[in-house]
């Protein structure tokens, strides 16, 4: 770029030289605005190049500790199947030593597992688990990491790798997260014990065995082994391993941006409820018994993960549904979407919506009360039941079953709409970034046009002054004696 400035500085003519220089400056500014955002970085954990990477895999539970037993599963057997598959896959890579904390069904304390990892000088301990929730309403995969640097950054970089693969598999992501106990320490014992001995550790919760969204991903040994191979590949990318057997080389693989001296904001435990949840009528279709509500919500500390709704004023709620556009790895989600509900016959809906963040805290919306009772036949009836047909409320379009609205389904339609909540940086909204870039680009163009006009004006002024000067010179020459 500097060479271009030097070259164009020797162009003939002030106007052309200044124009080209201004254009180059604008090009440089545009490249900084549009290309300055870093999306990947080198691995935070420094591994000596003259030693093998040492990995310890810990099958969660064992012995009398069965783990979750929901849906006829026994977690300790599931984790062993996945851990052995991870072990066998990692053994195919070069310059790596792989260990299992145990291979038989035994009781083993968390401290013993961490001490074993330290005894083999482990660089990382991966604790393998499957999940379940008290009321069987949560689903998705998550990775728990230390809240304290540098282990937080190590866990975050690995967690992003494995969760990207799990998302490609089709599971919902619940994020890379931390949790503290009452003493301000890492809540999970395996992470606390390992980091206390200088060993990085994470817990991989692959899916929830007790929820319909996830049940099909863990219902056979082959699927459990597939998770183990996926874990191994993510670990290989994290450490930059290569395999002459598999024909892969991750030595130049870049990871997510992180820091050695501070925790990644998106991993920090959010102890507050979402900041906002509001609903407003979008339209109704009385013929199809469709009620559509615009849902607007925001959480300034973590991503929104699920929503649920009530048709009876909050007495009962639907199962949780994925929040549109939610990505806990980036903190992004849709601030506003349209929720389409098919209302059962004979119901005057009283709707409340809950917005849940990635730590399962929720905020309830305002109450929307319908003015009409929805019926099977065309049209609606008045609250008195006299059969008087009422006009549709704020009806904007027909929302038919052909558009995808089934009796037991929700239609979620993202709204291309900007709210005041988008402006808060913590939301990570891609819409805000695009608008900011467009405004920056427009400002640069405006500056460029202003400078060009100024130079053109200056050039015209110089030419005018030159003509006046030569006229004077010509007149002066006429009066000179020869």
C-alpha positions as CSV (number, residue, x, y, z in Angstrom):
1,X,0.0,0.0,0.0
2,X,2.8,2.4,0.8
3,X,4.5,1.6,-2.5
4,X,1.2,2.6,-4.3
5,X,1.1,5.9,-2.4
6,X,4.7,6.6,-3.5
7,X,4.0,5.7,-7.1
8,X,0.9,7.8,-7.4
9,X,2.6,10.7,-5.7
10,X,4.6,11.1,-8.9
11,X,1.5,11.4,-11.1
12,X,1.3,14.6,-13.1
13,X,-1.4,17.0,-12.0
14,X,-2.4,17.9,-8.4
15,X,-6.0,16.8,-9.0
16,X,-5.3,13.3,-10.2
17,X,-2.6,12.7,-7.6
18,X,-4.9,13.8,-4.7
19,X,-7.8,11.9,-6.1
20,X,-6.0,8.6,-6.3
21,X,-4.4,9.1,-2.9
22,X,-7.8,9.8,-1.4
23,X,-9.3,6.7,-3.0
24,X,-6.4,4.6,-1.7
25,X,-7.0,5.9,1.8
26,X,-10.7,5.1,1.6
27,X,-9.8,1.6,0.3
28,X,-7.6,1.1,3.3
29,X,-10.3,2.3,5.7
30,X,-12.8,0.0,4.1
31,X,-10.5,-3.0,4.4
32,X,-10.0,-2.2,8.1
33,X,-13.7,-2.0,8.7
34,X,-14.8,-5.1,6.8
35,X,-11.7,-7.3,7.3
36,X,-10.6,-6.4,10.8
37,X,-12.8,-8.8,12.7
38,X,-10.7,-11.8,13.8
39,X,-12.6,-15.1,13.9
40,X,-9.8,-17.6,14.7
41,X,-6.5,-17.6,16.6
42,X,-3.6,-19.9,17.6
43,X,-4.2,-22.4,20.4
44,X,-3.9,-20.9,23.8
45,X,-2.4,-24.0,25.5
46,X,1.4,-24.2,24.8
47,X,2.6,-27.7,24.3
48,X,6.3,-28.3,24.0
49,X,7.2,-29.4,20.5
50,X,9.8,-31.9,21.7
51,X,7.3,-34.0,23.7
52,X,4.2,-36.0,22.9
53,X,0.8,-34.7,23.7
54,X,-0.6,-36.6,26.8
55,X,-4.4,-37.0,26.9
56,X,-6.4,-38.7,29.7
57,X,-10.0,-39.8,29.1
58,X,-12.3,-40.2,32.1
59,X,-15.4,-42.3,31.6
60,X,-17.9,-40.6,34.0
61,X,-19.3,-42.6,37.0
62,X,-18.7,-46.3,37.6
63,X,-19.1,-48.9,40.4
64,X,-22.1,-47.9,42.6
65,X,-22.3,-44.5,40.9
66,X,-24.6,-45.4,38.0
67,X,-25.1,-41.9,36.7
68,X,-28.4,-41.1,35.1
69,X,-30.8,-44.1,34.6
70,X,-33.6,-42.3,32.7
71,X,-35.2,-44.0,29.7
72,X,-33.7,-47.4,30.7
73,X,-30.2,-46.0,30.2
74,X,-27.3,-46.5,32.6
75,X,-24.9,-43.7,32.2
76,X,-21.8,-45.4,33.5
77,X,-22.0,-48.0,30.6
78,X,-22.7,-45.2,28.0
79,X,-19.7,-43.2,29.1
80,X,-17.4,-46.2,29.0
81,X,-18.5,-47.1,25.4
82,X,-17.9,-43.5,24.3
83,X,-14.5,-43.2,26.2
84,X,-13.1,-46.4,24.7
85,X,-14.1,-45.2,21.2
86,X,-12.4,-41.9,21.8
87,X,-9.3,-43.7,23.1
88,X,-9.1,-46.0,20.0
89,X,-9.5,-43.1,17.6
90,X,-6.9,-40.9,19.3
91,X,-4.4,-43.8,19.2
92,X,-4.4,-43.4,15.4
93,X,-2.7,-40.0,15.6
94,X,1.1,-39.4,15.7
95,X,3.0,-38.1,18.7
96,X,0.2,-38.6,21.3
97,X,-0.1,-40.7,24.4
98,X,-3.6,-41.6,25.5
99,X,-4.8,-43.0,28.8
100,X,-8.1,-44.0,30.4
101,X,-8.6,-43.3,34.1
102,X,-10.2,-46.8,34.4
103,X,-11.4,-49.5,32.0
104,X,-13.3,-51.6,34.5
105,X,-16.5,-50.9,36.4
106,X,-15.1,-49.4,39.6
107,X,-15.8,-46.7,42.2
108,X,-13.3,-43.9,41.7
109,X,-13.3,-40.5,43.4
110,X,-12.9,-37.3,41.4
111,X,-9.7,-36.6,43.3
112,X,-8.3,-40.0,42.3
113,X,-9.1,-39.4,38.6
114,X,-7.4,-36.0,38.7
115,X,-4.4,-37.4,40.5
116,X,-4.1,-40.1,37.9
117,X,-4.0,-37.5,35.2
118,X,-1.3,-35.6,37.0
119,X,0.7,-38.8,37.5
120,X,1.0,-39.3,33.7
121,X,1.7,-35.6,33.2
122,X,-1.5,-35.1,31.3
123,X,-1.9,-32.0,29.1
124,X,-5.7,-32.4,29.2
125,X,-8.4,-34.5,30.9
126,X,-11.6,-35.1,29.1
127,X,-14.5,-36.3,31.3
128,X,-17.2,-38.1,29.3
129,X,-20.9,-37.8,30.4
130,X,-24.5,-37.9,29.3
131,X,-27.2,-35.7,30.7
132,X,-30.7,-35.6,32.2
133,X,-32.8,-32.9,33.8
134,X,-35.1,-33.0,36.8
135,X,-38.3,-32.3,34.9
136,X,-37.2,-33.8,31.6
137,X,-37.6,-30.6,29.7
138,X,-34.0,-29.7,28.7
139,X,-32.2,-30.9,25.7
140,X,-28.9,-30.3,23.8
141,X,-25.2,-30.6,24.4
142,X,-22.9,-28.5,26.6
143,X,-19.3,-28.4,27.7
144,X,-18.4,-27.3,31.3
145,X,-15.0,-25.6,31.8
146,X,-13.1,-23.9,34.5
147,X,-14.0,-20.3,35.3
148,X,-10.4,-19.3,35.8
149,X,-7.7,-18.5,33.3
150,X,-5.7,-20.0,31.7
151,X,-7.8,-23.2,32.0
152,X,-10.9,-21.3,31.0
153,X,-9.4,-20.4,27.6
154,X,-8.2,-23.9,27.1
155,X,-11.6,-25.3,27.8
156,X,-13.3,-22.7,25.6
157,X,-11.2,-23.4,22.6
158,X,-11.8,-27.2,22.9
159,X,-15.5,-26.7,23.7
160,X,-16.1,-24.7,20.6
161,X,-14.5,-27.5,18.5
162,X,-16.6,-30.4,19.9
163,X,-19.8,-28.4,19.9
164,X,-19.5,-27.3,16.3
165,X,-19.3,-31.0,15.4
166,X,-22.3,-31.8,17.6
167,X,-24.3,-29.0,16.1
168,X,-23.6,-30.5,12.6
169,X,-25.0,-33.7,13.9
170,X,-28.3,-31.9,14.6
171,X,-28.3,-31.4,18.3
172,X,-29.1,-28.1,20.0
173,X,-26.1,-26.3,21.6
174,X,-26.3,-25.2,25.2
175,X,-22.9,-23.6,25.2
176,X,-19.4,-23.7,26.7
177,X,-20.1,-22.8,30.3
178,X,-18.8,-22.3,33.9
179,X,-20.4,-22.7,37.3
180,X,-19.1,-21.7,40.7
181,X,-19.9,-23.2,44.2
182,X,-20.7,-21.2,47.3
183,X,-17.0,-20.6,48.0
184,X,-16.4,-19.1,44.5
185,X,-14.5,-22.2,43.2
186,X,-15.3,-24.3,40.2
187,X,-18.5,-26.2,41.0
188,X,-17.7,-29.5,39.3
189,X,-15.2,-31.5,41.3
190,X,-13.3,-33.1,38.4
191,X,-12.6,-29.6,36.9
192,X,-11.7,-28.2,40.3
193,X,-9.4,-31.1,41.3
194,X,-7.6,-31.3,38.0
195,X,-7.0,-27.5,37.6
196,X,-5.7,-27.5,41.2
197,X,-3.0,-30.0,40.1
198,X,-2.3,-27.9,36.9
199,X,-4.2,-30.2,34.5
200,X,-6.8,-28.7,32.1
201,X,-10.1,-30.5,32.3
202,X,-13.6,-30.3,30.7
203,X,-16.8,-32.2,31.1
204,X,-18.6,-33.1,27.8
205,X,-22.3,-33.5,28.2
206,X,-23.2,-35.0,24.9
207,X,-27.0,-34.9,25.0
208,X,-30.0,-35.5,27.3
209,X,-31.1,-39.1,27.4
210,X,-34.5,-38.3,28.9
211,X,-35.9,-35.9,26.3
212,X,-37.4,-36.7,22.9
213,X,-35.2,-34.1,21.0
214,X,-32.1,-36.0,22.0
215,X,-33.2,-39.6,22.7
216,X,-32.5,-40.8,19.1
217,X,-28.9,-39.7,19.3
218,X,-27.9,-42.1,22.0
219,X,-30.0,-45.2,21.7
220,X,-27.4,-47.6,20.4
221,X,-23.8,-48.5,21.0
222,X,-22.8,-47.4,17.6
223,X,-24.1,-43.9,18.2
224,X,-22.3,-43.8,21.5
225,X,-19.1,-44.8,19.7
226,X,-19.7,-42.1,17.1
227,X,-19.7,-39.5,19.9
228,X,-16.3,-40.9,21.0
229,X,-14.8,-40.6,17.6
230,X,-16.1,-37.1,17.3
231,X,-14.6,-36.2,20.6
232,X,-11.2,-37.5,19.4
233,X,-11.3,-35.5,16.2
234,X,-12.1,-32.3,18.2
235,X,-9.2,-33.1,20.5
236,X,-6.9,-33.7,17.5
237,X,-7.9,-30.3,16.0
238,X,-7.4,-28.6,19.4
239,X,-3.9,-30.0,19.8
240,X,-2.9,-29.6,16.1
241,X,-2.3,-33.4,15.7
242,X,-1.8,-35.3,12.5
243,X,-2.3,-38.9,11.5
244,X,-0.3,-40.8,8.9
245,X,-2.9,-43.6,9.2
246,X,-6.0,-41.4,8.8
247,X,-4.2,-39.0,6.3
248,X,-5.2,-35.8,8.2
249,X,-3.0,-33.0,9.4
250,X,-4.4,-30.3,11.9
251,X,-1.0,-28.8,12.6
252,X,-2.0,-25.4,11.1
253,X,-5.6,-25.5,12.4
254,X,-6.8,-22.2,13.9
255,X,-9.0,-22.1,17.0
256,X,-11.4,-19.5,18.5
257,X,-10.1,-16.3,19.8
258,X,-9.3,-16.3,23.5
259,X,-7.0,-14.8,26.2
260,X,-4.5,-16.3,28.6
261,X,-5.2,-13.8,31.4
262,X,-9.0,-13.3,31.4
263,X,-12.0,-15.6,31.1
264,X,-14.1,-15.6,27.9
265,X,-17.2,-13.6,28.5
266,X,-19.6,-16.0,26.9
267,X,-18.5,-18.8,29.3
268,X,-19.2,-16.9,32.5
269,X,-22.2,-18.1,34.5
270,X,-25.3,-15.9,34.1
271,X,-27.1,-15.7,37.4
272,X,-29.8,-13.2,36.2
273,X,-32.9,-13.8,34.2
274,X,-33.3,-12.5,30.7
275,X,-33.7,-8.7,30.7
276,X,-36.8,-8.5,28.6
277,X,-39.7,-10.6,27.1
278,X,-42.7,-8.9,25.5
279,X,-45.4,-10.1,23.1
280,X,-47.8,-8.2,20.9
281,X,-50.5,-9.2,18.4
282,X,-49.3,-9.6,14.9
283,X,-52.4,-11.0,13.2
284,X,-55.1,-13.6,13.5
285,X,-56.7,-16.0,10.9
286,X,-60.1,-17.0,12.4
287,X,-60.8,-19.5,9.5
288,X,-57.7,-21.5,10.3
289,X,-57.8,-20.7,14.1
290,X,-54.3,-19.1,13.9
291,X,-53.0,-16.6,16.4
292,X,-49.7,-15.0,15.6
293,X,-47.8,-12.9,18.2
294,X,-44.6,-10.9,17.8
295,X,-42.2,-11.9,20.5
296,X,-39.4,-9.6,21.5
297,X,-36.8,-10.5,24.1
298,X,-33.2,-9.8,25.2
299,X,-30.6,-11.1,27.6
300,X,-27.5,-8.9,27.9
301,X,-25.3,-11.6,29.6
302,X,-25.9,-14.8,27.7
303,X,-27.8,-16.2,24.6
304,X,-31.5,-17.0,24.7
305,X,-31.8,-20.7,24.2
306,X,-35.5,-21.8,24.4
307,X,-39.0,-20.4,24.6
308,X,-42.3,-21.9,25.8
309,X,-45.8,-20.6,25.8
310,X,-49.0,-20.8,27.8
311,X,-52.6,-20.6,26.3
312,X,-54.3,-20.5,29.7
313,X,-52.7,-17.5,31.3
314,X,-49.7,-19.3,32.8
315,X,-51.4,-22.3,34.4
316,X,-49.7,-24.7,32.0
317,X,-46.8,-24.3,29.5
318,X,-45.8,-26.0,26.3
319,X,-42.6,-28.0,25.9
320,X,-39.5,-25.8,25.3
321,X,-38.7,-25.0,21.7
322,X,-35.3,-23.7,20.3
323,X,-35.1,-20.0,20.3
324,X,-34.7,-18.8,16.7
325,X,-31.2,-18.0,15.6
326,X,-29.7,-19.0,18.9
327,X,-25.9,-19.6,18.9
328,X,-24.4,-19.7,22.4
329,X,-20.9,-20.0,20.9
330,X,-21.2,-16.4,19.6
331,X,-23.9,-15.1,21.9
332,X,-26.2,-14.3,19.0
333,X,-30.0,-14.9,18.7
334,X,-33.0,-13.3,17.0
335,X,-34.3,-10.4,19.1
336,X,-37.7,-10.6,17.5
337,X,-39.7,-13.3,15.8
338,X,-43.4,-14.1,15.0
339,X,-44.8,-17.1,16.9
340,X,-47.7,-18.7,15.1
341,X,-50.1,-20.7,17.2
342,X,-53.0,-22.9,16.1
343,X,-55.6,-22.5,18.8
344,X,-57.8,-25.4,19.9
345,X,-61.5,-25.0,19.2
346,X,-63.6,-23.3,21.9
347,X,-60.6,-21.5,23.5
348,X,-60.2,-17.8,24.1
349,X,-56.4,-17.8,24.4
350,X,-54.6,-16.0,27.2
351,X,-51.0,-16.2,26.1
352,X,-47.8,-15.8,28.0
353,X,-44.4,-16.6,26.6
354,X,-41.3,-17.6,28.5
355,X,-37.7,-16.7,27.3
356,X,-35.0,-19.0,28.7
357,X,-31.3,-18.2,28.7
358,X,-28.5,-20.8,28.4
359,X,-28.4,-21.2,32.2
360,X,-32.2,-22.1,32.1
361,X,-33.4,-19.0,33.9
362,X,-36.5,-17.5,32.3
363,X,-38.5,-14.3,32.1
364,X,-42.2,-14.3,31.4
365,X,-43.9,-11.9,29.0
366,X,-46.9,-9.7,29.5
367,X,-50.3,-11.4,29.1
368,X,-52.1,-11.3,25.7
369,X,-55.8,-11.9,26.0
370,X,-57.8,-12.6,22.9
371,X,-61.0,-10.8,22.3
372,X,-62.7,-13.8,20.6
373,X,-63.2,-17.5,21.1
374,X,-61.7,-19.6,18.3
375,X,-64.1,-22.1,16.8
376,X,-63.9,-25.0,14.3
377,X,-66.3,-23.4,11.8
378,X,-65.4,-20.4,9.6
379,X,-65.5,-17.1,11.4
380,X,-65.5,-16.6,15.2
381,X,-68.2,-16.1,17.7
382,X,-68.7,-13.4,20.3
383,X,-67.8,-14.1,23.9
384,X,-71.5,-14.3,24.7
385,X,-71.7,-17.4,22.4
386,X,-74.6,-15.8,20.4
387,X,-72.9,-16.7,17.1
388,X,-72.2,-13.1,16.0
389,X,-69.4,-13.1,13.5
390,X,-66.5,-10.8,14.3
391,X,-63.8,-9.3,12.0
392,X,-60.3,-10.7,12.2
393,X,-58.0,-8.7,14.5
394,X,-55.1,-7.0,12.7
395,X,-55.3,-9.6,10.0
396,X,-52.4,-9.2,7.6
397,X,-52.4,-12.4,5.6
398,X,-53.9,-15.9,5.5
399,X,-51.8,-18.3,7.5
400,X,-53.0,-21.7,6.2
401,X,-52.1,-25.2,7.0
402,X,-50.4,-25.4,3.7
403,X,-47.9,-22.9,5.0
404,X,-46.9,-25.4,7.7
405,X,-49.2,-24.7,10.7
406,X,-50.3,-28.0,12.1
407,X,-52.4,-28.5,15.2
408,X,-49.4,-29.5,17.3
409,X,-46.8,-27.3,15.6
410,X,-45.4,-23.9,16.0
411,X,-44.5,-21.6,13.1
412,X,-41.6,-19.4,14.0
413,X,-41.1,-16.6,11.5
414,X,-38.0,-14.3,12.1
415,X,-38.9,-10.7,11.7
416,X,-36.6,-8.4,9.8
417,X,-36.9,-5.7,12.4
418,X,-34.5,-3.7,14.5
419,X,-35.2,-2.9,18.1
420,X,-33.5,-0.7,20.6
421,X,-32.0,-3.8,22.3
422,X,-30.0,-4.7,19.2
423,X,-27.6,-1.8,20.0
424,X,-26.2,-3.4,23.1
425,X,-22.8,-4.9,22.3
426,X,-23.3,-7.9,24.5
427,X,-26.1,-9.2,22.3
428,X,-23.7,-10.0,19.5
429,X,-26.4,-9.4,17.0
430,X,-25.3,-9.9,13.4
431,X,-27.9,-7.4,12.2
432,X,-26.3,-4.6,14.3
433,X,-22.8,-5.5,12.8
434,X,-24.1,-5.3,9.3
435,X,-25.8,-1.9,9.9
436,X,-22.7,-0.6,11.5
437,X,-20.6,-1.7,8.6
438,X,-23.0,-0.1,6.1
439,X,-23.0,3.2,8.0
440,X,-19.2,3.1,8.1
441,X,-19.0,2.5,4.4
442,X,-21.6,5.2,3.7
443,X,-19.6,7.7,5.8
444,X,-16.4,6.8,4.0
445,X,-18.1,7.4,0.6
446,X,-19.5,10.7,1.8
447,X,-16.0,11.8,2.9
448,X,-14.6,10.7,-0.4
449,X,-17.2,12.6,-2.4
450,X,-16.6,15.7,-0.3
451,X,-12.9,15.6,-0.8
452,X,-13.2,15.1,-4.5
453,X,-15.6,18.0,-4.8
454,X,-13.2,20.1,-2.7
455,X,-10.3,19.2,-4.9
456,X,-12.3,19.9,-8.1
457,X,-13.3,23.3,-6.7
458,X,-9.7,24.0,-5.7
459,X,-8.5,23.0,-9.2
460,X,-11.0,25.2,-10.9
461,X,-10.0,28.1,-8.6
462,X,-6.3,27.5,-9.6
463,X,-7.1,27.5,-13.3
464,X,-9.2,30.7,-12.9
465,X,-6.3,32.4,-11.0
466,X,-3.9,31.2,-13.7
467,X,-6.0,32.7,-16.5
468,X,-6.2,36.0,-14.6
469,X,-2.5,35.9,-14.1
470,X,-1.7,35.3,-17.8
471,X,-4.1,38.0,-18.9
472,X,-2.2,40.4,-16.7
473,X,1.1,39.2,-18.0
474,X,-0.2,39.6,-21.6
475,X,-1.3,43.1,-20.9
476,X,1.9,44.0,-19.1
477,X,3.9,42.7,-22.1
478,X,2.0,44.9,-24.5
479,X,3.0,48.0,-22.5
480,X,6.6,47.1,-22.4
481,X,9.0,49.1,-24.5
482,X,11.0,47.3,-27.0
